[in-house]
Each structure stands twice: as structure tokens, then as C-alpha cells.
Amino acid sequence: IMSDSCSSSHQSMKDYPVGLGTLDIAPEQVPAAISSALKLGYKRIDCAPVYFNEDKIGDALFQALNGNYDDKGNTNNNSIVKREDLYVVSKLASPFHRKEHVKIGLQKTLTDLRLSYLDLYLIHWPQAFYFVDIDPTTRGYENEDIDDSGDGAKIDPTVSVHETWAAMEELVDEGLVREIGVSNFPVSLLHELMTNCRIPPAVNQVEAHPYLQQTKLLSYCQKRGVHFQAYSPLGSPGYKEDDEPTLLEDPVLVKIAATHNATVAQICIAWALQRGTSVVAKSATPQRQEENLSVVVSSSSTPPELKIRLSEAELKEIEGLERGYRFFRPEDWWGEMAMAVFN
């Protein structure tokens, strides 16, 4: 959904089925990771202030957009990509949900990313934290206070999603963001938000993979015209605990991958895209970045043309892997207040 002030030629996130995730890309890895991703053809870059690397991503994007500078400030004009060809996504952190704070959260992200606008801005998690005072003109963070819930004690239960959303809509009016959406919203909350909004959410970005298929949420999003975007489509191999299930070693997926002469990661991405969702796939290495992106042959059609096409029988087998397993569990972070998000 775009405001009248946005160029009609501006592309939507659906034009970029595979986006680059940046959670847990260490600051020192960012320059190489962003550079290789852009050279391979990634256009959608998914960021968030609570990943604490947006300032490094901003430097890498600036270099990609403007070319390298020598020590006298001269550029070689050797830019990798144009700004209008990128689709940059970030998210509103929980301490900035009150209407008077939403723009502060965005301005901080724009300062860190060295950009004048975002293509998509999401409410990262539905719950608000009490405000954390920051300087939106200073790049980087000295601490991780904006991500500290105090085991739920810093959750502010008095801020409604409608208050936050109305302020998000104003960002579109001002041309600071082109599309707005949500993340980690269950059906009931998405339904409530859409009872009273001027600009409907373009996206709901949630955890989804063969162990957490979110079928009812997907079907509700499709019914309401909200694009469903999957994060952790590979089961978060870099984030999960040792005793948690390893999606990429699942025997059913290993067997299907062998049939297609593909990796399990490629099967997971193909499955996600074939069911009409897009993905955010984190990788810092060129080889994995290329492997993930190569699943899409062409994104000019909807659904995109894929290198791997799963059969009905294979889709049925993957359907049988559903176990409602979340790798990202608010109840581990927010105590009993996590009930405000997932029940």
C-alpha cells in the first residue's frame, strides 16, 4: 500500500522474494556481507535497530551507493547500486511505540543507515516498552537498553497498536517511509489493527519454516491482502540452542533436497516461495548468499519463477513436519507479559 506521494514506479517487497537478513551479522562482518550481497543481486536488505549493526550497514550502503572515497574525500564513482533499486527495511523498536516517539525511532534508524527514507518500516513486536531516551542524531548505540525488557517489567501495557499505527501512517504522509507493516502479529491482533487504519499494513513479517508453518495466519493475511513474509525460513541455525531441533538436518528435507540436487536451505526457501510468501534469509558468506538467492530464476511474475519446483507429494510431506516450534520465544524474554503477544 503506497501513499499518493510515492512514485508509482516504486517496487514492492514482493518484487524481491529473497531478502538479506542482518540479525547476528557481527559489525566487523557487515561491510563484506553487504558488498557481496549487492554484487550478487540482492535488493531487499532487512534491518532493525535491535540488531545493533545498522550504523555499520549504513556505512556499507553509503559506500555501495557512492563508490569509494580516498583520503582526500574524492570518490571514484564506482557505485554498485542505485538507491531507487534498493528496498531497505527496518523496524520500530519497542521503546518508541507512543505517538510522540515513533518518529524519533525512525530518525535514529535513518541516521544510522545514512538514508533519507525507508522502503518499508515495520512495528517489530506488538508490545511497547517504556520510553528510552536516545539522541536520534548520534550514530550507533552505547548499550542495548532499547532491547532490554527487564524480564517483562519494562513492558508498557498502556500503549495501543492503534496509537502506534496512526504515527506510522504519518511517516508515510511525510515521505519518510514508503510502505508500513507489522511483524510478529498474530491473527487477532492483525484483525484488531485493521478495524481502524487509514493505510492497511503492507506486510506481516513472522517466524515461519516447515516446523512452524503458520497456515492459519498465512491464510488470514492472504484474505486481507497483507503480504506474509517469513523470517528464520531455515530454522535459525545460528541462533538456536544446541538441544533444539535442526531443521536443516531433517530427514524428509534431506531426502527432498537430494531428489532436486539442491541443499536443504534451498528446499526451505523454495517451499516458502511456492506457498506465496517471501523470505528474509540471513547469511554473511557469499557462497550461502548466492545459494539462497539462486532459488529464484525470475521475480517478474507472481508467484516468482523458481529453479526448484516441489511436487504435490513433496509439499504434502513437508506439511507433515509441522510441530508448532518457535525458535524466537517471547516467553523466554518477557516472563508472563509475553502473553500480550502469543497465547
C-alpha positions as CSV (number, residue, x, y, z in Angstrom):
1,I,0.0,0.0,0.0
2,M,1.5,3.3,-1.0
3,S,0.7,6.9,-0.3
4,D,-0.1,9.3,-3.1
5,S,3.2,11.0,-2.6
6,C,5.1,7.8,-3.5
7,S,6.3,7.2,-7.1
8,S,4.0,4.7,-8.8
9,S,7.1,3.1,-10.3
10,H,8.4,2.2,-6.8
11,Q,8.6,-1.5,-6.4
12,S,7.1,-3.5,-3.6
13,M,8.8,-6.1,-1.4
14,K,7.0,-8.7,-3.4
15,D,9.4,-7.9,-6.3
16,Y,12.2,-9.2,-4.1
17,P,11.2,-12.6,-2.9
18,V,14.5,-13.3,-1.1
19,G,15.8,-10.6,1.1
20,L,19.0,-10.4,3.1
21,G,18.6,-10.8,6.8
22,T,21.1,-8.9,9.1
23,L,20.3,-10.3,12.5
24,D,23.6,-11.6,14.1
25,I,25.8,-10.4,11.3
26,A,28.7,-9.1,13.5
27,P,29.6,-5.4,12.9
28,E,33.0,-6.4,11.6
29,Q,31.4,-8.8,9.0
30,V,28.9,-6.2,7.8
31,P,30.9,-4.4,5.1
32,A,31.9,-7.6,3.3
33,A,28.4,-9.2,3.8
34,I,26.5,-6.2,2.3
35,S,29.0,-5.7,-0.5
36,S,28.8,-9.3,-1.6
37,A,25.0,-9.4,-1.3
38,L,24.6,-6.3,-3.5
39,K,27.0,-7.6,-6.1
40,L,25.1,-10.9,-6.2
41,G,21.9,-9.1,-6.9
42,Y,20.2,-8.8,-3.5
43,K,17.9,-5.7,-3.5
44,R,15.9,-6.1,-0.2
45,I,18.0,-5.6,2.9
46,D,16.2,-6.3,6.2
47,C,17.5,-4.4,9.2
48,A,16.5,-3.5,12.8
49,P,17.9,-1.2,15.5
50,V,17.9,-4.1,18.0
51,Y,20.4,-6.0,15.8
52,F,22.8,-3.2,16.8
53,N,24.6,-3.1,13.4
54,E,22.5,-0.5,11.5
55,D,25.3,2.1,11.6
56,K,27.7,-0.4,10.0
57,I,25.1,-1.4,7.4
58,G,24.7,2.4,6.8
59,D,28.4,2.8,6.1
60,A,28.4,-0.2,3.8
61,L,25.3,1.0,1.9
62,F,26.8,4.5,1.6
63,Q,29.9,3.0,0.1
64,A,27.9,0.9,-2.3
65,L,25.7,3.8,-3.4
66,N,28.5,6.4,-3.7
67,G,31.7,4.5,-4.5
68,N,34.9,4.5,-2.5
69,Y,36.4,7.7,-1.2
70,D,40.2,8.3,-1.0
71,D,41.8,10.1,2.0
72,K,41.2,13.5,0.3
73,G,37.5,12.9,0.0
74,N,37.4,12.2,-3.7
75,T,35.1,9.5,-4.9
76,N,35.9,7.0,-7.7
77,N,32.1,7.0,-8.5
78,N,32.3,3.2,-8.7
79,S,28.9,2.6,-7.1
80,I,27.4,-0.9,-7.0
81,V,23.8,0.0,-6.9
82,K,21.3,3.0,-7.1
83,R,19.2,3.9,-4.1
84,E,15.9,3.6,-6.1
85,D,16.9,0.0,-6.9
86,L,17.2,-1.0,-3.3
87,Y,14.4,-2.0,-0.9
88,V,15.6,-1.2,2.6
89,V,13.5,-2.4,5.5
90,S,13.8,-1.5,9.2
91,K,11.7,-1.8,12.3
92,L,10.3,0.3,15.1
93,A,11.9,-0.8,18.4
94,S,9.6,-1.3,21.4
95,P,10.5,1.8,23.5
96,F,9.2,4.1,20.7
97,H,5.6,3.0,20.3
98,R,4.0,6.1,21.8
99,K,2.8,8.5,19.1
100,E,5.3,11.2,20.1
101,H,8.2,8.7,20.0
102,V,7.6,6.8,16.7
103,K,9.4,9.4,14.6
104,I,12.3,9.5,17.0
105,G,12.8,5.8,16.5
106,L,12.7,6.2,12.7
107,Q,15.0,9.2,12.7
108,K,17.6,7.2,14.6
109,T,17.4,4.4,12.1
110,L,17.7,6.8,9.2
111,T,20.8,8.4,10.9
112,D,22.4,5.0,11.4
113,L,21.6,3.8,7.8
114,R,22.6,7.1,6.3
115,L,19.4,7.2,4.3
116,S,16.7,9.9,3.8
117,Y,13.8,7.3,3.6
118,L,13.0,3.7,4.1
119,D,11.1,1.5,1.7
120,L,9.3,-0.4,4.4
121,Y,9.0,0.2,8.2
122,L,7.6,-2.4,10.5
123,I,6.4,-2.5,14.1
124,H,9.0,-5.0,15.2
125,W,7.0,-6.5,18.1
126,P,3.4,-5.7,19.1
127,Q,4.2,-4.8,22.7
128,A,5.6,-1.4,23.8
129,F,8.4,-0.8,26.3
130,Y,8.7,2.3,28.5
131,F,10.5,5.0,26.6
132,V,14.3,5.0,26.4
133,D,15.7,8.5,25.8
134,I,18.1,8.5,22.8
135,D,19.7,11.1,20.6
136,P,18.4,10.3,17.1
137,T,21.2,12.3,15.5
138,T,24.0,10.2,17.0
139,R,25.0,7.1,15.1
140,G,25.3,3.7,16.9
141,Y,24.3,2.6,20.4
142,E,26.5,2.7,23.5
143,N,24.4,0.0,25.2
144,E,21.5,-2.4,24.5
145,D,18.9,-0.6,26.7
146,I,16.4,-0.3,23.8
147,D,16.2,-4.2,23.7
148,D,16.0,-4.7,27.5
149,S,12.6,-5.6,28.8
150,G,13.7,-6.3,32.3
151,D,12.1,-9.7,32.1
152,G,8.8,-8.0,31.2
153,A,9.0,-5.3,33.9
154,K,9.7,-2.6,31.2
155,I,6.7,-3.5,29.1
156,D,4.2,-0.6,29.0
157,P,0.7,-2.2,28.8
158,T,-1.0,1.2,28.2
159,V,0.1,1.8,24.6
160,S,-2.4,0.6,21.9
161,V,-1.4,-0.6,18.5
162,H,-3.8,2.0,17.1
163,E,-1.8,4.8,18.6
164,T,1.4,3.4,17.2
165,W,-0.1,2.8,13.8
166,A,-1.5,6.3,13.4
167,A,2.0,7.6,13.9
168,M,3.4,5.1,11.4
169,E,0.9,6.4,8.9
170,E,2.1,9.9,9.4
171,L,5.6,8.8,8.4
172,V,4.2,7.7,5.1
173,D,2.4,11.1,4.7
174,E,5.8,12.8,5.3
175,G,7.6,10.7,2.7
176,L,10.0,9.3,5.3
177,V,8.8,5.7,4.6
178,R,7.1,4.3,1.6
179,E,5.3,1.3,3.0
180,I,4.5,0.3,6.6
181,G,3.7,-3.0,8.1
182,V,3.9,-5.2,11.2
183,S,6.0,-8.1,12.5
184,N,5.1,-10.9,14.9
185,F,1.4,-10.1,14.8
186,P,-1.0,-13.0,15.4
187,V,-4.3,-13.1,13.6
188,S,-6.4,-11.5,16.4
189,L,-4.1,-8.5,16.7
190,L,-3.8,-8.0,13.0
191,H,-7.6,-8.1,12.8
192,E,-7.9,-5.5,15.5
193,L,-5.3,-3.2,13.9
194,M,-7.2,-3.4,10.6
195,T,-10.5,-2.5,12.1
196,N,-9.3,1.1,12.2
197,C,-6.4,2.1,9.9
198,R,-6.1,4.6,7.1
199,I,-3.2,2.8,5.5
200,P,-3.5,-1.0,5.8
201,P,-0.3,-2.9,6.7
202,A,1.6,-4.0,3.6
203,V,3.3,-6.8,5.4
204,N,3.3,-9.1,8.4
205,Q,6.8,-10.5,8.9
206,V,6.8,-13.5,11.2
207,E,8.8,-16.6,12.0
208,A,7.8,-19.4,9.5
209,H,9.5,-22.6,8.4
210,P,8.5,-26.2,8.0
211,Y,8.4,-26.7,11.8
212,L,6.2,-23.6,12.2
213,Q,4.1,-23.2,9.1
214,Q,1.6,-20.6,10.4
215,T,-1.0,-21.9,8.0
216,K,-4.0,-20.0,9.6
217,L,-2.1,-16.8,9.8
218,L,-0.9,-17.1,6.2
219,S,-4.5,-17.7,5.0
220,Y,-5.8,-14.8,7.0
221,C,-3.1,-12.5,5.6
222,Q,-3.9,-13.6,2.1
223,K,-7.6,-13.0,2.7
224,R,-6.9,-9.4,3.9
225,G,-4.3,-8.5,1.3
226,V,-1.4,-8.4,3.8
227,H,1.8,-9.9,2.4
228,F,3.2,-12.7,4.6
229,Q,6.9,-12.6,5.0
230,A,8.9,-15.3,6.7
231,Y,11.9,-14.8,8.9
232,S,14.0,-17.7,10.0
233,P,13.0,-19.7,6.9
234,L,15.9,-22.0,7.6
235,G,15.1,-22.6,11.3
236,S,17.7,-20.1,12.6
237,P,20.8,-22.3,12.6
238,G,23.0,-19.6,14.0
239,Y,20.5,-18.6,16.8
240,K,19.1,-21.9,18.1
241,E,20.3,-23.7,21.2
242,D,22.2,-27.0,20.9
243,D,19.3,-29.0,22.2
244,E,16.8,-27.6,19.8
245,P,15.8,-29.4,16.6
246,T,17.9,-28.8,13.5
247,L,15.7,-28.1,10.5
248,L,18.5,-28.3,8.0
249,E,19.2,-31.9,9.1
250,D,15.5,-33.1,8.9
251,P,15.5,-36.5,7.1
252,V,12.4,-35.6,5.0
253,L,14.0,-32.4,3.8
254,V,17.4,-34.0,3.2
255,K,15.7,-36.6,1.0
256,I,13.7,-34.0,-1.0
257,A,16.9,-31.9,-1.4
258,A,18.8,-35.0,-2.8
259,T,16.0,-35.5,-5.4
260,H,16.4,-31.9,-6.6
261,N,20.2,-31.9,-6.4
262,A,19.8,-28.9,-4.0
263,T,20.6,-28.0,-0.5
264,V,18.1,-28.3,2.3
265,A,18.3,-24.5,2.7
266,Q,17.2,-24.1,-1.0
267,I,14.3,-26.5,-0.4
268,C,13.1,-24.5,2.6
269,I,13.2,-21.3,0.5
270,A,11.5,-22.9,-2.5
271,W,8.8,-24.2,-0.2
272,A,8.3,-20.7,1.3
273,L,8.1,-19.0,-2.1
274,Q,5.9,-21.7,-3.6
275,R,3.3,-21.1,-0.9
276,G,3.2,-17.4,-1.8
277,T,5.4,-15.9,1.0
278,S,8.7,-14.1,0.7
279,V,11.7,-14.7,2.9
280,V,14.3,-13.0,5.0
281,A,17.4,-15.2,4.9
282,K,20.4,-14.2,6.9
283,S,23.9,-15.0,5.5
284,A,27.2,-13.3,5.8
285,T,29.1,-15.5,3.3
286,P,28.9,-15.0,-0.5
287,Q,28.5,-18.8,-1.1
288,R,25.4,-19.1,1.1
289,Q,24.0,-15.8,-0.1
290,E,24.3,-17.0,-3.7
291,E,22.8,-20.4,-2.8
292,N,19.8,-18.7,-1.2
293,L,19.2,-16.2,-4.0
294,S,19.6,-18.7,-6.8
295,V,16.3,-20.4,-6.0
296,V,14.6,-17.6,-7.8
297,V,15.0,-17.6,-11.6
298,S,12.9,-14.5,-12.2
299,S,10.7,-12.4,-9.8
300,S,8.9,-10.5,-12.6
301,S,5.9,-12.8,-12.3
302,T,3.7,-13.6,-9.3
303,P,4.5,-16.1,-7.9
304,P,8.1,-15.9,-8.9
305,E,9.7,-18.4,-11.3
306,L,11.7,-20.8,-9.3
307,K,14.6,-23.1,-10.1
308,I,13.2,-25.7,-7.8
309,R,9.5,-26.7,-8.1
310,L,8.2,-29.0,-5.4
311,S,5.7,-31.7,-6.3
312,E,2.3,-32.0,-4.6
313,A,3.6,-35.2,-2.9
314,E,6.7,-33.3,-1.6
315,L,4.5,-30.4,-0.4
316,K,2.4,-32.9,1.5
317,E,5.5,-34.5,3.1
318,I,6.7,-31.0,4.3
319,E,3.2,-30.3,5.6
320,G,3.6,-33.3,7.9
321,L,6.7,-31.7,9.5
322,E,4.6,-29.0,11.3
323,R,5.3,-29.1,15.0
324,G,4.4,-25.5,16.1
325,Y,8.1,-25.0,17.0
326,R,9.2,-21.4,17.6
327,F,12.9,-20.6,17.8
328,F,12.0,-17.0,18.8
329,R,10.0,-17.2,22.1
330,P,8.9,-14.0,23.8
331,E,8.0,-16.1,26.9
332,D,11.8,-16.7,27.4
333,W,12.4,-12.9,27.4
334,W,9.3,-11.2,28.9
335,G,8.0,-13.6,31.5
336,E,4.3,-13.6,31.9
337,M,3.9,-10.3,29.9
338,A,4.7,-12.4,26.8
339,M,1.0,-13.3,26.9
340,A,0.4,-10.0,25.3
341,V,1.8,-11.4,22.1
342,F,1.4,-15.1,21.8
343,N,-1.1,-17.2,23.8
